[in-house]
Amino acid sequence: MSIAHRRVGTGPNVVICLPGWFGSSEGWGHWPELLDGERRSFLFTDYRGYGARQDEEGEHTIDEIARDTLALADEVGAQTFSLIGHSMGGSAVQRVLSMAPDRVERMIGISPVPASGVPFDDDGWALFSGAAQSDDNRAAIIDLTTGNRLTRRWIDQMVASSVENSTREAFGDYLEAWAKTDFASEVEGSSVQALAIVGEHDPALGEETINATWRETYRNCVVQVMANAGHYAMFETPVALATSVEAFLDRA
């Protein structure tokens, strides 16, 4: 089975990029255009039920995403590779690491979900679980996680992209996956070179949460706070995000 993806760049070093819950292979804004495609090939994937794979059946689990990611690496002939994961994709890249630690060179999480999942109170779960069917809930989540500070037009565009690029069934299933999957014990103490980038205006997966999870889990983890960003740094601060990502991938 071929894994649908979008390639940016032709360089020899492979970086596989896994999107967030609201994302897809096309859901990164113009940020991919800012990356160095001469030295690296960035592969932007779709999950089953998302983007070019909306008609593809699946379990819609973090384990399935990780297995498909490893299959994509095999497909393009990448024995080793680096990983970038946004939000839900931040959980998935860690699952790939747990399954194939010797193949992962570096790992970057952008507002990443911890390997332990995310706890919700009743009101929060009602908001998020209702988003599979309610576009208003999706808009409220995007507004909340970017600090209630961005234009409604952009929020509406994000919602429209999410609806267009995912089935409602898959979207609902993946909430259960990223929120309730816990494999933290399988990656605890890993020596992988890791970078977690968090937005200063993200109340959900901000500096405090990531310091208590990513920084505590990985021995070689750097946590960077992105100024003027919330949960979607690739849209809010794309040049600064590209600069941080490239610097980390270049680091000796």
Helices and strands as residue ranges (DSSP letters): E 5-8, E 13-18, G 31-34, E 40-45, G 51-53, H 62-75, E 81-86, H 88-99, G 101-103, E 104-110, H 122-129, G 130-132, H 135-145, H 152-164, H 168-180, H 184-187, E 193-199, H 207-212, H 214-217, E 220-226, H 233-236, H 238-250
